[in-house]
Amino acid sequence: MPNYYPLMLDVRGRQAIVIGGDRVAAEKAAALAASGAFVSVLSQEFCAELLAQAEQERVTLRRKDYEPGDLAGAFVVIAATNDLQLIQAVWAETQERGQPVNIVDVPEYCSFILPSVLRRGQLTIAVSTEGTNPGLAKRIRQSLEELFPPTYGTYIQLAALARAYLRENGVSYDRRDDFFRDFFTSDVLPQLAKGNTVQATVVTTALLQIYGVDVPADVLEAALLAEEKPYVNHTA
């Protein structure tokens, strides 16, 4: 029986607090900021990575030790520390407030754990050993990087656009499922891998026509290019 229920947490526009100033804390802060959270980091000292994130206005640094009450308003809390007294204090406050908390590498003081994540645009592949072996989870995730190259980001965006057109035209769920069976086995991904976005959209529009949806290839390509605009994160 699994010990954890996997889910995707929407932190966009939410307050996240990271406790700790080392590279592990920097990694957690960067991941939260990249997902749209307003990130505050509490520590007396900060590593170079965190200082750089603050300079880029991705996170807010608070040069102080944690004190009870510091977690007020946080949607999610992560602490990177080996200090048992601090761990227990953070755990106690988050439990009192009902806040999700992760104490890095201390699963007994976690209400959630973080998998090793491979991202390709809107495609997210998470690998977890339920906290028993993060190093192995990381290496499994790394082994998947060649199977899912960066091209998958554009591939998923194009699929999302096709799905929107199918839904707008009243294509049923079962027929949409059939479409993505054909989309998956088509030449779309190989064309994108070659950098041939135009041909990938041509193939996609031809597939859409089979399912009764008429969209010009240039319109689909323009929509895809608009989707590929870089994401701008908000600072805390």
Phi, psi and omega in degrees: 000133178292149180265349184226150176256115182287141177204169176247125185258126179274108180253008182300126179073009181258154178277127176237138179242130175245130179252122182130154184235011183266188184294329177295314177299321179298320179297316180293318180297318180297319180294319178294315180297319180296337179267006173098007180282155169271110191253127171245137182241127182253123176186156174283331180227150182229139178287170182300323181296319179290322177298320179294319178298321179293320179297326178276003179061036176267332179222164173249128180261132176242108186279085181198157171283152176296140172225148176307133184105342181294342186267004180303130177088354181284137175277327180211147183230135174230134178235131177246091184204154175252003182281109185299320179298318177294317179303312182293325179292317179296316178301314182298316182292319180293325178291323178294323183270351182072034182263137172298135183221142173232120172260113190304126177065019176229074189300334180292345176245036179234134169267350171209156175238159185252126178282170169278128193242135171248122180245135172227085186063236181277358175271124177237125176243119183248136179238126182224142171251024182057034176083000184279333182204077181301326180297320178289320177301319179298318182288327174296317178298318179298325180292341180273348186297323179286330178288333181233079182291170181304336178306333182299334178300310178293322180301315181291322178297318179295320177297320180296320177296317179299318179298319179298317179295321179297315180295317180299331181264012173073021178289132186293164180302313182297320179290326175295322178296320176297319179302314184286339169297315180290321179299317182296324183267002183279187181269010184298306183297314176302322179293319177296322179297331177277356183083014184262075182296323182300311181293325178297320178288327177297315179298318181295317179295325177295320177294319179299322180298324178300329182261019173081019180243120184254107178230124178299143183299324182290329177292317179295319179296318179297319179295322179294317179297324178294323179293334185274006176298140184296145178283133178253119182276151175266143180269162181287000000 
